[in-house]
Each structure stands twice: as C-alpha cells, then as structure tokens.
C-alpha cells in the first residue's frame, strides 16, 4: 500500500508519469468492479499516527486498546524505529478485520493508504526544509481492475472526494519526525535507548501521552502557553502536534518548546515511566 515519503527532488515513478494537482487519471472503485475489496485482503499496510487517532476514535477505543487489538509493531524499512502495521484477520484470505460484506465498517475513518489509492504521494522539500511540494504517482496492482474504469479524475478532485486534506496536513508533520527517526537518533544504544518507548508513545498513543503530560512533572520542564494546554487537553490532533514538537526538542534540541527559566533543560530531563 501507499507510504508518504520525503526527499530532496521529485520522485521518478517507475510506473508512470509524475502528477501535479491539476493532472488527470482514470480510475473507479465500486461494487460493480469484479475485484472490489480484493485490496482489503492480505494487505501489508503502514498506519500513520493520524490514522490511529481516526480509527481508535471511530471504534470508541483507547489508544492502548486499539494498538493491542488491531495492529502489529514491527521493524520494517527503518531499522531505528518500529512501524505500526494494520493487523489482518486470521481467516484464510487474511481479510482486513474491518471488512464486512457491504464494504469497510470504518469507511469515514479508514486509513490514509486506503483512501488515497491509486495515488502515491511524495513530498519534496527544499534544501532548507521549509518549502514543500507534493507530487503523485499512480500505483498499480495486477489484480486491480479499477484502472480500466472510464471515470476521470484530477488529483485535486480525487483528494476532495476521498477527504485527504486532513490526513495529508497531519502526515506532513509526521514526515519531519520520520526523517529524524531514520537518522539513528539513538546512537550506539540503538533500539535499546530508553527514550525510544517515550517517542513511540508521543507519536502513536495519545491517551497515554496525555496522561504523561498532565499527570507527571512534564509541564514543569517546558513553558507551554495556557491556550495550547487547553488545546492539547481537548484535541488528540493538537496533542499529536505537541508530541511531535517534544520529540524534536528531545532528539534534536530544536523546535518551539522551550524550558522556563530555572527549569531543567530538555536535554537533562530525559523522561522515564
């Protein structure tokens, strides 16, 4: 399935041309296509942090419950940080656990990789890292008959139809963190570094991270405006962005979080739980 990337120059998609937002492609996915829901079986799918928020909220589960029931944690293409993978069922066809005869049971909050297909998105950044441009390619699986459908879309029209904007805004924040995590921030301790579970929590487990922020001495270490505190109490999305800021401070000593005067610095305040 699809995974967003960050790179310094536009991608060279081996399966076709690069698409800009106004470029068009043809595709259709509906119950009348013979392969309908085939992509929902035996899927090797990464979940982004925002996917976890949307899915656990739809299912009325805590972050812990969702991660334990519906995901697998594995080291994949990044040897320095685990990926969260969507768990398939134990049925012979390894169907997605959320697949029903009528289709997806969590369709309004389905993961980004499900809703963006057949597009693959990549984000090119300037050398300074501030300016970003999104590019798209077309993914093709041999079993997918949707490419033969005559419905035409522009990239922008597909993004609007699939409600991609909120996901892509949050995933763009994640790209920065993912880049740090691919640079071996742990040094010689590697995956045994004591800060790694804390970083994972701040990225993927909003319920536990909120307890950590408000239930420990965490806030004595950072100067956080009252308005932002109110946001992160109420919103998982705001808390996730705050968690990303904390990861940047902890691993790179950069970003907007700052220690109040006289408090321990971020570097000297490695958290433990």
BALOBA-1460 file (C-alpha; in Angstrom, 3 decimals):
// residues 273
<rec num="1" residu="x" x="0.000" y="0.000" z="0.000"/>
<rec num="2" residu="x" x="0.934" y="3.647" z="-0.019"/>
<rec num="3" residu="x" x="3.548" y="5.296" z="2.139"/>
<rec num="4" residu="x" x="4.307" y="9.021" z="2.006"/>
<rec num="5" residu="x" x="7.936" y="9.947" z="1.582"/>
<rec num="6" residu="x" x="10.182" y="12.929" z="1.990"/>
<rec num="7" residu="x" x="13.025" y="13.631" z="-0.391"/>
<rec num="8" residu="x" x="15.081" y="16.425" z="-1.885"/>
<rec num="9" residu="x" x="13.952" y="16.102" z="-5.527"/>
<rec num="10" residu="x" x="10.742" y="14.925" z="-7.228"/>
<rec num="11" residu="x" x="10.251" y="11.157" z="-7.485"/>
<rec num="12" residu="x" x="10.881" y="9.138" z="-10.611"/>
<rec num="13" residu="x" x="7.872" y="6.855" z="-10.593"/>
<rec num="14" residu="x" x="8.743" y="3.703" z="-12.484"/>
<rec num="15" residu="x" x="5.072" y="3.025" z="-13.177"/>
<rec num="16" residu="x" x="4.291" y="6.248" z="-14.996"/>
<rec num="17" residu="x" x="4.436" y="9.996" z="-15.029"/>
<rec num="18" residu="x" x="4.510" y="12.336" z="-12.082"/>
<rec num="19" residu="x" x="1.172" y="14.031" z="-11.493"/>
<rec num="20" residu="x" x="0.583" y="17.552" z="-10.299"/>
<rec num="21" residu="x" x="-2.593" y="18.627" z="-8.561"/>
<rec num="22" residu="x" x="-4.406" y="19.521" z="-11.807"/>
<rec num="23" residu="x" x="-3.277" y="16.462" z="-13.794"/>
<rec num="24" residu="x" x="-5.776" y="13.743" z="-14.572"/>
<rec num="25" residu="x" x="-6.021" y="9.965" z="-14.420"/>
<rec num="26" residu="x" x="-8.831" y="7.450" z="-14.767"/>
<rec num="27" residu="x" x="-9.928" y="5.066" z="-12.065"/>
<rec num="28" residu="x" x="-13.035" y="3.624" z="-10.493"/>
<rec num="29" residu="x" x="-13.661" y="1.544" z="-7.381"/>
<rec num="30" residu="x" x="-17.174" y="0.346" z="-6.586"/>
<rec num="31" residu="x" x="-19.128" y="-2.842" z="-6.011"/>
<rec num="32" residu="x" x="-19.588" y="-3.301" z="-9.752"/>
<rec num="33" residu="x" x="-15.861" y="-3.848" z="-10.312"/>
<rec num="34" residu="x" x="-15.011" y="-7.554" z="-10.140"/>
<rec num="35" residu="x" x="-12.026" y="-7.048" z="-7.831"/>
<rec num="36" residu="x" x="-13.996" y="-4.977" z="-5.303"/>
<rec num="37" residu="x" x="-12.467" y="-5.365" z="-1.789"/>
<rec num="38" residu="x" x="-9.576" y="-7.501" z="-3.099"/>
<rec num="39" residu="x" x="-7.208" y="-4.792" z="-1.835"/>
<rec num="40" residu="x" x="-8.732" y="-5.260" z="1.635"/>
<rec num="41" residu="x" x="-7.211" y="-8.728" z="1.917"/>
<rec num="42" residu="x" x="-3.669" y="-9.693" z="2.848"/>
<rec num="43" residu="x" x="-2.698" y="-6.013" z="2.907"/>
<rec num="44" residu="x" x="0.746" y="-5.005" z="4.117"/>
<rec num="45" residu="x" x="-0.258" y="-1.591" z="5.371"/>
<rec num="46" residu="x" x="1.567" y="1.018" z="7.413"/>
<rec num="47" residu="x" x="-0.535" y="3.146" z="9.725"/>
<rec num="48" residu="x" x="0.425" y="6.749" z="10.242"/>
<rec num="49" residu="x" x="-0.030" y="8.360" z="13.663"/>
<rec num="50" residu="x" x="-3.108" y="10.247" z="12.465"/>
<rec num="51" residu="x" x="-4.623" y="7.011" z="11.172"/>
<rec num="52" residu="x" x="-4.502" y="5.655" z="14.720"/>
<rec num="53" residu="x" x="-6.333" y="8.708" z="16.061"/>
<rec num="54" residu="x" x="-9.112" y="8.439" z="13.497"/>
<rec num="55" residu="x" x="-9.555" y="4.693" z="13.780"/>
<rec num="56" residu="x" x="-9.486" y="4.380" z="17.569"/>
<rec num="57" residu="x" x="-11.917" y="7.282" z="17.888"/>
<rec num="58" residu="x" x="-14.311" y="5.701" z="15.394"/>
<rec num="59" residu="x" x="-14.176" y="2.414" z="17.314"/>
<rec num="60" residu="x" x="-14.545" y="4.129" z="20.712"/>
<rec num="61" residu="x" x="-11.338" y="2.518" z="21.910"/>
<rec num="62" residu="x" x="-8.437" y="3.874" z="23.897"/>
<rec num="63" residu="x" x="-5.114" y="4.126" z="22.109"/>
<rec num="64" residu="x" x="-3.816" y="1.122" z="24.059"/>
<rec num="65" residu="x" x="-6.864" y="-0.959" z="23.183"/>
<rec num="66" residu="x" x="-6.649" y="-0.100" z="19.505"/>
<rec num="67" residu="x" x="-2.912" y="-0.750" z="19.235"/>
<rec num="68" residu="x" x="-3.185" y="-4.058" z="21.097"/>
<rec num="69" residu="x" x="-6.186" y="-5.376" z="19.178"/>
<rec num="70" residu="x" x="-5.702" y="-4.104" z="15.658"/>
<rec num="71" residu="x" x="-2.019" y="-3.506" z="14.953"/>
<rec num="72" residu="x" x="1.339" y="-5.216" z="14.750"/>
<rec num="73" residu="x" x="4.511" y="-3.400" z="15.781"/>
<rec num="74" residu="x" x="7.471" y="-4.338" z="13.612"/>
<rec num="75" residu="x" x="10.809" y="-3.095" z="12.367"/>
<rec num="76" residu="x" x="10.470" y="-2.694" z="8.624"/>
<rec num="77" residu="x" x="12.325" y="-0.342" z="6.260"/>
<rec num="78" residu="x" x="13.516" y="1.914" z="9.123"/>
<rec num="79" residu="x" x="15.949" y="-0.071" z="11.322"/>
<rec num="80" residu="x" x="15.891" y="2.632" z="14.005"/>
<rec num="81" residu="x" x="12.172" y="2.860" z="14.809"/>
<rec num="82" residu="x" x="9.245" y="0.428" z="14.698"/>
<rec num="83" residu="x" x="6.361" y="0.747" z="12.272"/>
<rec num="84" residu="x" x="2.731" y="0.293" z="13.189"/>
<rec num="85" residu="x" x="1.070" y="-2.143" z="10.782"/>
<rec num="86" residu="x" x="-2.638" y="-2.851" z="10.371"/>
<rec num="87" residu="x" x="-3.391" y="-6.377" z="11.586"/>
<rec num="88" residu="x" x="-5.219" y="-8.684" z="9.199"/>
<rec num="89" residu="x" x="-7.673" y="-11.350" z="10.349"/>
<rec num="90" residu="x" x="-6.752" y="-14.997" z="10.813"/>
<rec num="91" residu="x" x="-9.130" y="-16.066" z="8.048"/>
<rec num="92" residu="x" x="-7.673" y="-17.952" z="5.108"/>
<rec num="93" residu="x" x="-7.820" y="-14.884" z="2.858"/>
<rec num="94" residu="x" x="-6.369" y="-12.665" z="5.633"/>
<rec num="95" residu="x" x="-9.109" y="-10.109" z="5.146"/>
<rec num="96" residu="x" x="-8.927" y="-6.784" z="6.952"/>
<rec num="97" residu="x" x="-10.638" y="-7.025" z="10.323"/>
<rec num="98" residu="x" x="-12.866" y="-4.095" z="9.347"/>
<rec num="99" residu="x" x="-14.132" y="-5.625" z="6.100"/>
<rec num="100" residu="x" x="-17.804" y="-6.593" z="6.007"/>
<rec num="101" residu="x" x="-19.926" y="-7.984" z="3.136"/>
<rec num="102" residu="x" x="-21.095" y="-4.435" z="2.487"/>
<rec num="103" residu="x" x="-17.592" y="-2.958" z="2.485"/>
<rec num="104" residu="x" x="-15.478" y="-1.147" z="5.061"/>
<rec num="105" residu="x" x="-17.024" y="-0.864" z="8.541"/>
<rec num="106" residu="x" x="-14.959" y="2.225" z="9.379"/>
<rec num="107" residu="x" x="-15.108" y="3.858" z="5.954"/>
<rec num="108" residu="x" x="-15.354" y="7.506" z="7.135"/>
<rec num="109" residu="x" x="-12.170" y="6.989" z="9.187"/>
<rec num="110" residu="x" x="-10.350" y="4.434" z="7.044"/>
<rec num="111" residu="x" x="-6.549" y="4.775" z="6.917"/>
<rec num="112" residu="x" x="-4.792" y="7.166" z="4.575"/>
<rec num="113" residu="x" x="-3.361" y="4.387" z="2.410"/>
<rec num="114" residu="x" x="-6.854" y="3.044" z="1.736"/>
<rec num="115" residu="x" x="-8.346" y="6.379" z="0.773"/>
<rec num="116" residu="x" x="-5.526" y="7.688" z="-1.407"/>
<rec num="117" residu="x" x="-5.156" y="4.594" z="-3.664"/>
<rec num="118" residu="x" x="-4.383" y="4.531" z="-6.589"/>
<rec num="119" residu="x" x="-2.359" y="7.659" z="-5.918"/>
<rec num="120" residu="x" x="1.006" y="7.563" z="-4.201"/>
<rec num="121" residu="x" x="2.021" y="10.827" z="-2.607"/>
<rec num="122" residu="x" x="5.525" y="12.106" z="-2.011"/>
<rec num="123" residu="x" x="6.683" y="15.404" z="-0.545"/>
<rec num="124" residu="x" x="9.712" y="17.151" z="-1.993"/>
<rec num="125" residu="x" x="11.390" y="19.643" z="0.300"/>
<rec num="126" residu="x" x="13.825" y="22.421" z="-0.405"/>
<rec num="127" residu="x" x="17.336" y="22.090" z="0.972"/>
<rec num="128" residu="x" x="16.263" y="24.316" z="3.862"/>
<rec num="129" residu="x" x="13.313" y="22.052" z="4.562"/>
<rec num="130" residu="x" x="10.669" y="24.783" z="4.712"/>
<rec num="131" residu="x" x="9.234" y="24.797" z="1.195"/>
<rec num="132" residu="x" x="7.373" y="21.650" z="0.239"/>
<rec num="133" residu="x" x="5.803" y="20.424" z="-2.972"/>
<rec num="134" residu="x" x="3.566" y="17.379" z="-3.201"/>
<rec num="135" residu="x" x="3.829" y="15.010" z="-6.149"/>
<rec num="136" residu="x" x="1.754" y="11.998" z="-7.028"/>
<rec num="137" residu="x" x="2.236" y="8.814" z="-8.960"/>
<rec num="138" residu="x" x="-0.152" y="6.017" z="-9.872"/>
<rec num="139" residu="x" x="0.194" y="2.699" z="-8.062"/>
<rec num="140" residu="x" x="-0.875" y="-0.391" z="-9.994"/>
<rec num="141" residu="x" x="-1.549" y="-3.837" z="-8.603"/>
<rec num="142" residu="x" x="-2.049" y="-6.630" z="-11.101"/>
<rec num="143" residu="x" x="-5.354" y="-7.684" z="-9.531"/>
<rec num="144" residu="x" x="-6.845" y="-4.149" z="-9.582"/>
<rec num="145" residu="x" x="-9.377" y="-3.634" z="-12.392"/>
<rec num="146" residu="x" x="-10.190" y="-0.117" z="-11.305"/>
<rec num="147" residu="x" x="-7.640" y="1.311" z="-13.731"/>
<rec num="148" residu="x" x="-9.781" y="0.102" z="-16.640"/>
<rec num="149" residu="x" x="-12.766" y="2.126" z="-15.471"/>
<rec num="150" residu="x" x="-13.532" y="5.201" z="-17.551"/>
<rec num="151" residu="x" x="-14.134" y="7.689" z="-14.744"/>
<rec num="152" residu="x" x="-11.649" y="10.556" z="-14.987"/>
<rec num="153" residu="x" x="-10.275" y="12.456" z="-12.026"/>
<rec num="154" residu="x" x="-7.845" y="15.235" z="-11.416"/>
<rec num="155" residu="x" x="-5.582" y="14.789" z="-8.406"/>
<rec num="156" residu="x" x="-7.367" y="17.651" z="-6.663"/>
<rec num="157" residu="x" x="-10.793" y="16.158" z="-7.378"/>
<rec num="158" residu="x" x="-9.704" y="12.746" z="-6.035"/>
<rec num="159" residu="x" x="-8.229" y="14.361" z="-2.925"/>
<rec num="160" residu="x" x="-11.504" y="16.198" z="-2.276"/>
<rec num="161" residu="x" x="-13.630" y="13.101" z="-2.931"/>
<rec num="162" residu="x" x="-11.526" y="10.965" z="-0.575"/>
<rec num="163" residu="x" x="-11.208" y="13.662" z="2.102"/>
<rec num="164" residu="x" x="-7.413" y="13.609" z="2.030"/>
<rec num="165" residu="x" x="-6.689" y="17.139" z="3.247"/>
<rec num="166" residu="x" x="-6.822" y="16.496" z="6.998"/>
<rec num="167" residu="x" x="-4.718" y="13.347" z="6.643"/>
<rec num="168" residu="x" x="-2.095" y="14.992" z="4.464"/>
<rec num="169" residu="x" x="-1.788" y="18.004" z="6.775"/>
<rec num="170" residu="x" x="-1.078" y="15.714" z="9.733"/>
<rec num="171" residu="x" x="1.150" y="13.386" z="7.706"/>
<rec num="172" residu="x" x="3.281" y="16.329" z="6.619"/>
<rec num="173" residu="x" x="4.048" y="16.993" z="10.292"/>
<rec num="174" residu="x" x="4.940" y="13.319" z="10.672"/>
<rec num="175" residu="x" x="7.365" y="13.447" z="7.707"/>
<rec num="176" residu="x" x="9.671" y="15.713" z="9.721"/>
<rec num="177" residu="x" x="9.683" y="13.318" z="12.671"/>
<rec num="178" residu="x" x="10.088" y="10.286" z="10.444"/>
<rec num="179" residu="x" x="13.156" y="11.885" z="8.874"/>
<rec num="180" residu="x" x="14.727" y="12.319" z="12.316"/>
<rec num="181" residu="x" x="13.900" y="8.744" z="13.288"/>
<rec num="182" residu="x" x="15.580" y="7.408" z="10.148"/>
<rec num="183" residu="x" x="18.866" y="9.107" z="11.086"/>
<rec num="184" residu="x" x="19.598" y="6.825" z="14.071"/>
<rec num="185" residu="x" x="18.964" y="9.390" z="16.827"/>
<rec num="186" residu="x" x="19.730" y="6.731" z="19.458"/>
<rec num="187" residu="x" x="23.451" y="6.405" z="18.807"/>
<rec num="188" residu="x" x="25.173" y="3.220" z="19.925"/>
<rec num="189" residu="x" x="22.243" y="2.207" z="22.159"/>
<rec num="190" residu="x" x="20.082" y="1.712" z="19.099"/>
<rec num="191" residu="x" x="16.639" y="0.250" z="19.726"/>
<rec num="192" residu="x" x="17.514" y="-0.239" z="23.400"/>
<rec num="193" residu="x" x="17.662" y="3.511" z="24.035"/>
<rec num="194" residu="x" x="15.354" y="4.345" z="26.974"/>
<rec num="195" residu="x" x="13.849" y="7.323" z="25.136"/>
<rec num="196" residu="x" x="12.517" y="5.210" z="22.240"/>
<rec num="197" residu="x" x="9.344" y="3.981" z="24.016"/>
<rec num="198" residu="x" x="8.600" y="7.572" z="25.023"/>
<rec num="199" residu="x" x="8.935" y="8.770" z="21.448"/>
<rec num="200" residu="x" x="6.670" y="5.960" z="20.275"/>
<rec num="201" residu="x" x="4.097" y="6.949" z="22.889"/>
<rec num="202" residu="x" x="4.195" y="10.618" z="21.846"/>
<rec num="203" residu="x" x="3.601" y="9.637" z="18.223"/>
<rec num="204" residu="x" x="1.083" y="6.803" z="18.445"/>
<rec num="205" residu="x" x="-0.525" y="6.621" z="21.879"/>
<rec num="206" residu="x" x="-2.336" y="9.882" z="22.546"/>
<rec num="207" residu="x" x="-4.256" y="8.688" z="25.602"/>
<rec num="208" residu="x" x="-1.115" y="7.558" z="27.386"/>
<rec num="209" residu="x" x="0.813" y="10.649" z="26.253"/>
<rec num="210" residu="x" x="-1.908" y="12.949" z="27.604"/>
<rec num="211" residu="x" x="-1.681" y="11.206" z="30.977"/>
<rec num="212" residu="x" x="2.075" y="11.648" z="30.895"/>
<rec num="213" residu="x" x="1.880" y="15.363" z="30.052"/>
<rec num="214" residu="x" x="-0.697" y="16.238" z="32.696"/>
<rec num="215" residu="x" x="-0.015" y="13.585" z="35.319"/>
<rec num="216" residu="x" x="3.737" y="13.956" z="35.845"/>
<rec num="217" residu="x" x="6.238" y="16.787" z="36.278"/>
<rec num="218" residu="x" x="6.402" y="17.147" z="32.489"/>
<rec num="219" residu="x" x="4.922" y="20.657" z="32.353"/>
<rec num="220" residu="x" x="7.433" y="21.956" z="34.870"/>
<rec num="221" residu="x" x="10.123" y="21.334" z="32.262"/>
<rec num="222" residu="x" x="8.583" y="23.391" z="29.459"/>
<rec num="223" residu="x" x="6.947" y="26.777" z="29.063"/>
<rec num="224" residu="x" x="3.624" y="25.950" z="27.395"/>
<rec num="225" residu="x" x="1.066" y="28.738" z="26.875"/>
<rec num="226" residu="x" x="-2.285" y="28.236" z="28.577"/>
<rec num="227" residu="x" x="-4.064" y="28.356" z="25.232"/>
<rec num="228" residu="x" x="-2.008" y="25.452" z="23.942"/>
<rec num="229" residu="x" x="-2.565" y="23.472" z="27.122"/>
<rec num="230" residu="x" x="-6.310" y="23.834" z="26.632"/>
<rec num="231" residu="x" x="-5.973" y="22.581" z="23.052"/>
<rec num="232" residu="x" x="-3.965" y="19.512" z="23.934"/>
<rec num="233" residu="x" x="-6.367" y="18.603" z="26.743"/>
<rec num="234" residu="x" x="-9.272" y="18.625" z="24.316"/>
<rec num="235" residu="x" x="-7.835" y="17.517" z="20.970"/>
<rec num="236" residu="x" x="-5.849" y="14.436" z="20.002"/>
<rec num="237" residu="x" x="-4.735" y="16.241" z="16.852"/>
<rec num="238" residu="x" x="-3.343" y="19.167" z="18.855"/>
<rec num="239" residu="x" x="-1.721" y="16.735" z="21.271"/>
<rec num="240" residu="x" x="-0.071" y="14.871" z="18.406"/>
<rec num="241" residu="x" x="1.441" y="18.071" z="17.036"/>
<rec num="242" residu="x" x="2.615" y="18.887" z="20.569"/>
<rec num="243" residu="x" x="4.121" y="15.412" z="20.833"/>
<rec num="244" residu="x" x="5.998" y="15.931" z="17.584"/>
<rec num="245" residu="x" x="7.367" y="19.214" z="18.949"/>
<rec num="246" residu="x" x="8.515" y="17.403" z="22.086"/>
<rec num="247" residu="x" x="10.245" y="14.696" z="20.029"/>
<rec num="248" residu="x" x="12.081" y="17.355" z="18.033"/>
<rec num="249" residu="x" x="13.197" y="19.030" z="21.260"/>
<rec num="250" residu="x" x="14.256" y="15.776" z="22.890"/>
<rec num="251" residu="x" x="16.127" y="14.309" z="19.906"/>
<rec num="252" residu="x" x="17.382" y="17.408" z="18.088"/>
<rec num="253" residu="x" x="17.093" y="20.211" z="20.645"/>
<rec num="254" residu="x" x="15.050" y="22.230" z="18.167"/>
<rec num="255" residu="x" x="11.500" y="23.431" z="17.707"/>
<rec num="256" residu="x" x="9.139" y="25.726" z="19.608"/>
<rec num="257" residu="x" x="9.208" y="24.035" z="23.023"/>
<rec num="258" residu="x" x="11.401" y="25.878" z="25.494"/>
<rec num="259" residu="x" x="12.231" y="25.365" z="29.156"/>
<rec num="260" residu="x" x="11.061" y="28.015" z="31.632"/>
<rec num="261" residu="x" x="13.742" y="29.990" z="33.395"/>
<rec num="262" residu="x" x="15.410" y="27.901" z="36.084"/>
<rec num="263" residu="x" x="13.867" y="24.603" z="34.976"/>
<rec num="264" residu="x" x="15.906" y="21.639" z="33.794"/>
<rec num="265" residu="x" x="16.710" y="21.744" z="30.096"/>
<rec num="266" residu="x" x="15.147" y="19.315" z="27.653"/>
<rec num="267" residu="x" x="18.491" y="17.564" z="27.310"/>
<rec num="268" residu="x" x="18.808" y="16.949" z="31.056"/>
<rec num="269" residu="x" x="15.218" y="15.872" z="31.519"/>
<rec num="270" residu="x" x="15.027" y="12.539" z="29.776"/>
<rec num="271" residu="x" x="11.683" y="11.100" z="30.935"/>
<rec num="272" residu="x" x="11.140" y="7.712" z="32.461"/>
<rec num="273" residu="x" x="7.938" y="5.792" z="33.122"/>
